[in-house]
Amino acid sequence: MPGTMAETAGFLQRKSNEPSGRSRRPMGKKPHPQGGCPMARPLSRRLTGTAGISAALVLAASTAAAQPNLVPVLNNPMNASVGVQNTGKTAAGPSHLTINCTRFGQADGGCPDMPGLAAYADPAYPNRVVIEVPALEPGASFNHNLAFWAAIPWTPGTYVFDARADAGNAVAESNEANNTTQSSYTEQPGAGVAPPQPLPLATKPAAGATVATLGKADIMSTTLGSFIGGDHSAWNQVQTVRNGTISQTQYGLDGDECVVPSKVRLMNIGDVNSGIFRLSVYVDGELRHLKQTVTLAKGENKWIPYDLRLNEGANDVEIRLDDLDQVPEKDETNNIYHTTVRVPFDCDGIGVLAPARTAGGQAKPPQPAAPAKPQRLAPVQPDEPKRLQLRAPTRPTN
């Protein structure tokens, strides 16, 4: 500030010469390059707070839910029929289905070769059977019969087939984790195989001696063999999916399923290795999951992981071991297990839990209201008769 009267007069004169309509911004503030209005900024710069991040996540989730979803389809045992299904919400463009064959017990290869395979070769996918899949509408399926299958010169053994839908990642999908599946085929020794030669005389068992018979496997689950949605339980109990254990919601054709990471503990109490067998998971009588190539060594005890699709409310879950009878077992009666799983979360995105479901998938009918309990009234006391007050007769006075 000016110190003398002259300096003060000069300062006031300069102030009076400034235009009266001139706007002044606060000190330290720089003008925004696109104007002072925050809404003039780009949307990407405005969506930086919690609300903006939430909006972006909702937009991404809705976009993913509206995408196609390609799933490979193989029969078990494996045969010539293969295919792809679009279980998503929108159409899928053209893609490729690849199939790889491996002889069981080998890291790769070991399957018969034949000239007919050349028609399915593609340099982009070496050592694979490659099938071109056309565009598929939502819910549509593509089926193909392998032309060379009937002429394959199989040798005795088990062969594992790994299929991959959209092998080239040409289609943006709502779920990229379900593009693979497995199947197997076992060629039994033919009738023309020479029988085993008799033992030399020196090694033949003595007459009446007991000859050991070939043992069998015996696959089953343990007592505490069910682990679903963070709840470890025995069979034939009620399990509840824990908070934070659901990996996906709004799944399935109707968008009303939750995907719950689960596992089942199996063991082989038999005398030999099991070989390949299938594990099937049913929910309310509907097939929800397949594990095509499960194996258990003699005495082995391990967890088998799988993804379980459940609905809101109660779900009747059934686990079937070796449902194709691929394994000769000592006991065939211990291969089916049950549990009831309760899902107390929103699976269809509506935001309100569906009506309570009982095990079996049926909605529980509303129960009639209990009749009101009648109030007990105090007994009415009859009016007491008035007591007559009798007076003693008066003696007349004279």
C-alpha positions in Angstrom: 0.0 0.0 0.0 1.2 3.6 -0.7 2.7 5.3 2.3 2.4 9.1 1.5 -0.6 11.2 0.6 0.8 11.7 -2.9 1.3 8.1 -3.4 -2.2 7.4 -2.2 -3.7 9.9 -4.6 -1.8 8.3 -7.5 -3.0 4.9 -6.5 -6.6 6.0 -6.4 -6.3 7.7 -9.7 -5.0 4.5 -11.4 -7.8 2.5 -9.8 -10.4 4.9 -11.2 -9.0 4.6 -14.7 -9.7 0.8 -14.8 -12.9 -0.3 -16.7 -15.7 -0.9 -14.3 -17.0 -4.0 -16.0 -13.7 -5.9 -16.0 -13.9 -9.3 -14.3 -11.2 -10.3 -11.9 -10.4 -13.8 -11.0 -9.2 -14.8 -7.5 -5.4 -14.8 -7.0 -3.8 -18.1 -7.7 -6.6 -19.3 -10.0 -5.8 -20.0 -13.6 -8.5 -19.9 -16.3 -9.6 -23.4 -17.5 -8.5 -23.9 -21.1 -12.0 -24.9 -22.1 -13.9 -22.3 -20.0 -14.7 -22.0 -16.4 -17.6 -24.5 -16.5 -16.6 -28.0 -15.2 -19.1 -29.6 -17.5 -17.1 -28.3 -20.5 -14.3 -30.8 -19.5 -14.2 -34.2 -21.4 -16.3 -37.0 -19.8 -13.2 -39.1 -19.2 -11.8 -36.3 -17.0 -15.0 -35.8 -15.1 -15.5 -39.6 -14.3 -12.6 -39.8 -11.8 -14.5 -40.0 -8.6 -16.2 -42.9 -6.9 -19.5 -42.3 -8.8 -17.6 -42.2 -12.1 -15.8 -45.4 -11.5 -19.0 -47.1 -10.5 -20.7 -45.9 -13.6 -17.8 -47.2 -15.7 -18.0 -50.6 -14.0 -21.8 -50.8 -14.6 -21.3 -49.9 -18.2 -18.6 -52.6 -18.6 -20.7 -55.2 -16.9 -23.7 -54.5 -19.0 -21.6 -54.7 -22.2 -20.1 -58.0 -21.1 -23.5 -59.5 -20.3 -24.8 -58.6 -23.8 -22.0 -60.4 -25.6 -22.1 -63.9 -27.2 -20.7 -67.0 -25.4 -19.4 -69.9 -27.4 -19.2 -73.3 -25.7 -17.8 -76.5 -27.3 -19.9 -79.7 -27.4 -18.5 -83.2 -27.4 -20.2 -86.5 -26.7 -18.8 -88.9 -24.2 -17.6 -91.5 -25.1 -16.1 -89.4 -28.0 -17.6 -90.0 -31.5 -17.8 -88.3 -34.8 -20.3 -85.6 -33.7 -18.9 -82.3 -32.5 -20.3 -78.8 -32.2 -20.4 -75.3 -30.8 -23.3 -73.6 -29.1 -23.8 -69.8 -28.5 -25.3 -69.5 -25.0 -24.8 -65.7 -25.0 -27.2 -62.8 -25.5 -26.0 -61.6 -28.9 -24.9 -63.1 -32.2 -21.4 -64.5 -32.6 -19.3 -64.0 -35.7 -17.5 -66.9 -37.5 -14.9 -68.7 -35.5 -12.9 -72.0 -35.3 -13.3 -75.1 -33.3 -10.1 -77.1 -32.7 -9.7 -80.7 -31.4 -6.6 -82.3 -30.1 -6.2 -86.0 -29.5 -3.7 -87.5 -27.0 -3.3 -91.1 -25.9 -3.9 -91.4 -22.2 -0.6 -91.5 -20.3 1.3 -89.4 -22.8 2.1 -85.7 -22.7 1.0 -85.2 -26.3 0.3 -87.2 -29.5 -0.1 -91.0 -29.7 -3.3 -91.0 -31.7 -3.6 -92.9 -35.0 -2.8 -90.9 -38.2 -4.7 -91.3 -41.4 -5.0 -89.4 -44.8 -8.5 -88.1 -44.0 -7.1 -85.7 -41.4 -5.5 -83.6 -44.0 -8.8 -82.0 -44.9 -9.0 -80.6 -41.4 -5.5 -79.2 -41.2 -4.8 -75.5 -40.7 -1.2 -74.1 -40.4 -2.5 -71.6 -37.8 -3.4 -74.5 -35.5 -0.7 -77.2 -35.9 -1.5 -80.8 -34.9 -5.1 -80.0 -34.4 -8.4 -80.9 -36.2 -9.8 -77.5 -37.3 -13.4 -76.9 -38.1 -14.8 -73.6 -39.4 -17.8 -72.5 -37.4 -20.3 -70.1 -39.0 -21.9 -67.1 -37.3 -24.3 -68.2 -34.6 -27.4 -66.4 -33.3 -28.1 -66.4 -29.5 -29.0 -70.0 -28.5 -28.1 -71.5 -31.9 -25.8 -74.5 -32.3 -23.5 -75.7 -35.0 -23.0 -79.5 -35.4 -20.4 -81.3 -37.5 -19.6 -84.9 -38.2 -16.0 -85.8 -38.5 -15.7 -87.4 -41.9 -12.6 -89.5 -41.0 -13.9 -90.9 -37.7 -15.3 -94.3 -39.0 -12.0 -95.1 -40.7 -9.6 -94.4 -37.8 -7.3 -97.4 -37.2 -7.6 -97.5 -33.4 -5.3 -99.6 -31.3 -6.4 -100.8 -27.8 -6.1 -98.0 -25.3 -7.8 -94.8 -24.1 -7.6 -91.5 -26.0 -8.4 -88.0 -24.6 -9.9 -85.3 -26.8 -9.5 -81.6 -25.9 -11.8 -79.2 -27.8 -11.6 -75.4 -27.9 -14.3 -73.1 -29.2 -13.2 -69.8 -30.7 -9.6 -71.0 -30.8 -8.4 -67.8 -32.5 -10.1 -65.5 -30.1 -12.0 -63.9 -32.9 -15.2 -63.4 -30.9 -15.4 -61.1 -27.8 -17.4 -63.2 -25.3 -19.1 -62.7 -22.0 -17.2 -65.7 -20.6 -13.9 -66.6 -22.0 -13.3 -69.3 -19.4 -15.7 -72.0 -20.8 -14.3 -72.3 -24.2 -12.8 -75.8 -23.6 -14.1 -79.2 -22.8 -12.8 -82.8 -22.8 -14.0 -86.3 -23.8 -12.4 -89.7 -24.1 -12.7 -92.9 -26.2 -11.5 -96.3 -25.2 -10.7 -99.0 -27.7 -11.0 -102.5 -26.2 -8.9 -105.4 -27.4 -10.7 -107.2 -30.3 -11.8 -110.8 -30.3 -9.0 -111.7 -32.6 -6.3 -111.0 -30.0 -4.4 -114.1 -29.2 -5.2 -115.5 -25.7 -2.3 -115.6 -23.2 -0.1 -118.6 -23.5 -0.2 -121.2 -20.7 2.4 -121.1 -18.0 5.4 -123.4 -18.2 4.9 -126.6 -16.2 7.5 -125.5 -13.7 5.5 -122.4 -12.8 2.0 -123.8 -12.8 0.3 -123.6 -9.4 -0.2 -126.8 -7.6 -3.5 -128.5 -7.7 -6.0 -127.0 -5.3 -3.9 -123.8 -4.8 -5.8 -120.5 -4.7 -5.1 -118.3 -7.7 -5.3 -114.5 -7.0 -8.0 -112.7 -9.1 -7.5 -109.4 -10.7 -8.5 -106.6 -8.3 -10.9 -103.8 -9.0 -11.1 -100.1 -8.2 -13.7 -98.6 -5.9 -14.2 -94.8 -6.2 -16.3 -92.9 -3.7 -16.4 -89.6 -1.8 -15.3 -88.9 1.7 -17.7 -88.2 4.6 -16.9 -84.5 4.6 -16.6 -84.5 0.8 -18.6 -81.4 -0.2 -17.1 -77.9 -0.4 -19.5 -75.4 -2.1 -19.3 -71.7 -1.9 -16.9 -71.6 1.1 -19.1 -74.1 3.1 -17.3 -77.4 3.9 -19.9 -80.0 4.9 -20.8 -83.7 5.1 -23.3 -85.1 2.6 -27.1 -84.9 3.1 -26.8 -81.6 4.9 -27.8 -78.0 4.1 -24.9 -75.9 2.9 -25.0 -72.1 2.5 -23.0 -70.1 0.0 -20.8 -67.7 1.8 -20.5 -64.0 1.0 -17.8 -63.2 -1.5 -17.5 -66.7 -2.9 -19.7 -66.2 -6.1 -17.5 -65.7 -9.2 -20.3 -64.7 -11.6 -24.0 -63.7 -11.5 -26.6 -63.4 -14.2 -25.3 -66.5 -15.9 -27.1 -69.1 -18.0 -29.6 -68.8 -20.8 -32.1 -67.0 -18.6 -29.5 -64.9 -16.7 -30.7 -66.2 -13.3 -27.8 -68.3 -12.2 -24.8 -67.7 -9.9 -21.5 -69.5 -10.6 -20.0 -70.8 -7.4 -16.5 -72.3 -7.2 -16.8 -75.7 -5.6 -15.0 -79.0 -5.1 -15.7 -82.6 -4.1 -13.3 -84.9 -2.3 -12.9 -88.4 -3.9 -10.9 -91.4 -3.0 -10.2 -94.8 -4.5 -10.3 -97.6 -1.9 -10.0 -100.4 -4.4 -7.1 -102.6 -5.4 -6.1 -101.0 -8.6 -6.0 -97.6 -10.3 -9.4 -96.4 -11.5 -8.6 -95.3 -15.1 -10.6 -92.5 -16.6 -14.2 -91.9 -15.4 -16.7 -89.1 -15.6 -18.1 -86.9 -12.8 -21.5 -85.3 -13.4 -23.2 -82.6 -11.3 -27.0 -82.2 -11.3 -29.0 -79.3 -9.8 -32.7 -80.0 -9.3 -32.4 -82.8 -11.8 -30.7 -80.7 -14.5 -27.2 -81.4 -15.6 -25.0 -78.4 -14.7 -21.4 -79.6 -14.9 -19.3 -82.4 -16.4 -15.7 -83.5 -15.6 -14.9 -85.8 -18.4 -11.5 -87.2 -17.4 -11.2 -87.9 -13.7 -8.7 -90.5 -12.5 -7.7 -91.8 -9.1 -4.7 -94.0 -8.4 -5.0 -96.9 -5.9 -5.4 -95.4 -2.4 -5.5 -91.8 -3.8 -7.6 -89.2 -2.0 -7.9 -85.7 -3.5 -10.2 -82.7 -4.2 -11.8 -82.3 -7.6 -12.6 -78.7 -8.4 -15.5 -77.6 -10.5 -17.8 -74.6 -11.1 -21.3 -75.0 -9.9 -24.3 -73.1 -11.4 -26.9 -72.4 -8.8 -30.1 -70.4 -8.5 -31.3 -68.2 -5.7 -32.8 -70.1 -2.8 -32.5 -73.8 -2.2 -30.8 -76.1 -4.7 -30.8 -79.9 -4.6 -27.3 -80.9 -5.8 -26.5 -84.5 -6.8 -23.0 -85.7 -7.6 -22.7 -88.9 -9.8 -19.4 -90.7 -10.0 -18.6 -92.9 -13.0 -22.2 -92.5 -14.4 -21.1 -94.1 -17.7 -19.8 -97.2 -15.9 -16.3 -96.8 -17.3 -14.7 -98.3 -14.2 -15.3 -101.9 -13.0 -15.7 -101.4 -9.3 -15.9 -103.6 -6.2 -18.9 -101.6 -5.0 -21.2 -99.8 -7.5 -23.6 -98.5 -4.8 -21.4 -95.7 -3.4 -21.2 -93.4 -6.4 -24.1 -91.0 -5.9 -24.2 -88.2 -3.3 -26.6 -85.4 -2.3 -26.5 -82.1 -0.6 -28.8 -79.1 -0.4 -27.2 -75.7 -1.1 -28.8 -72.4 -0.2 -27.9 -69.3 -2.1 -29.0 -66.2 -0.1 -27.8 -63.8 -2.9 -29.2 -62.0 -5.9 -28.3 -64.1 -9.0 -30.5 -62.5 -11.7 -29.6 -58.8 -11.2 -33.1 -57.8 -10.3 -31.9 -56.7 -6.9 -34.7 -58.5 -5.0 -34.2 -62.1 -4.0 -36.6 -64.5 -5.7 -39.3 -66.2 -3.6 -38.0 -69.0 -1.4 -37.2 -72.2 -3.3 -37.3 -75.6 -1.8 -34.9 -78.3 -2.8 -36.0 -79.6 -6.1 -36.6 -76.2 -7.7 -40.2 -75.7 -6.7 -41.4 -72.5 -5.2 -42.6 -72.9 -1.6 -46.3 -72.0 -1.6 -47.3 -69.3 0.8 -48.4 -70.7 4.1 -51.8 -69.6 5.4 -51.8 -67.3 8.3 -52.3 -69.0 11.6 -55.8 -68.3 13.0 -55.8 -65.7 15.7 -55.7 -67.1 19.1 -59.0 -66.4 20.8 -58.7 -64.3 23.8 -59.7 -65.9 27.0 -62.3 -63.8 28.7 -62.7 -63.7 32.4 -65.9 -65.5 33.5 -68.8 -63.2 34.1 -69.8 -63.3 37.7 -73.6 -63.2 38.2 -74.9 -60.4 40.2 -75.1 -61.4 43.8 -78.6 -61.3 45.1 -79.2 -58.5 47.5 -79.3 -59.6 51.0 -82.4 -58.7 52.8 -81.7 -57.1 56.1 -84.3 -58.5 58.4 -85.2 -56.4 61.4 -86.2 -57.9 64.6 -89.9 -57.3 65.2 -90.5 -54.4 67.4 -92.5 -54.7 70.5 -95.5 -52.4 70.3 -95.4 -49.7 72.8 -98.3 -49.1 75.0 
